[in-house]
Structures are given as C-alpha cells and as structure tokens.
C-alpha cells in the first residue's frame, strides 16, 4: 500500500468516526463550521477500492488488493494451511473526496 493510500485510509477512518451524514459540520476537526459534500473519488489518478481480509485467529492479512478475489483466494489458502483459522475480518478502503458545498476551500 502506498503512503498516499495509507494516509487516506487513516484519514477516512477518523472522518467516519466523527461524521456520518452528507453536509456534516467540520466542528470535529476544529475547522470553521462549513458544510461539506462528499462522495466517491472520481479523479482519474484516484486509487481503486481496496479489499483486505484478516484472520481473526492469528492476525495474518491478505494485504490490500484491488481485486477481491485475490484476497478471498488468500483466505482459502490460509484456512487450508491452518484448518482451525476460520474467521476473517474484511477491510474495505474506498477513497472519498470532501468538497465544500458552497465551492470555497477550507
């Protein structure tokens, strides 16, 4: 995973913990109270959605994959090698763009 993807992933998790609605205030980030619109990142250079599976028994991870089938194949192989490892956590990273609703920059 690139540095940009990791920063975006961490930032997205923090944002989702603090606001969950369109037009939410920026108060959680100590920014002036402005309204934001948000949606999936559409820039051509934006990374694809990433999929990762993590074994809940030992913590092993598939690593972030653009193709879910690669992560799923890893889980089958992991359980095949460790039959008691049957539980997995799915981590999905989607890249979002926050835009001030009035067109101003924050």
Secondary structure, DSSP 8 states (H G I E B T S, - for coil): --HHHHHHHHHHHHHHHH--STT--SGGGT-----EEEEE---TT----EEEEEETTT--B---BSSHHHHHHHHHHHHHHSTT---EEEEEE--EEEEETTS---
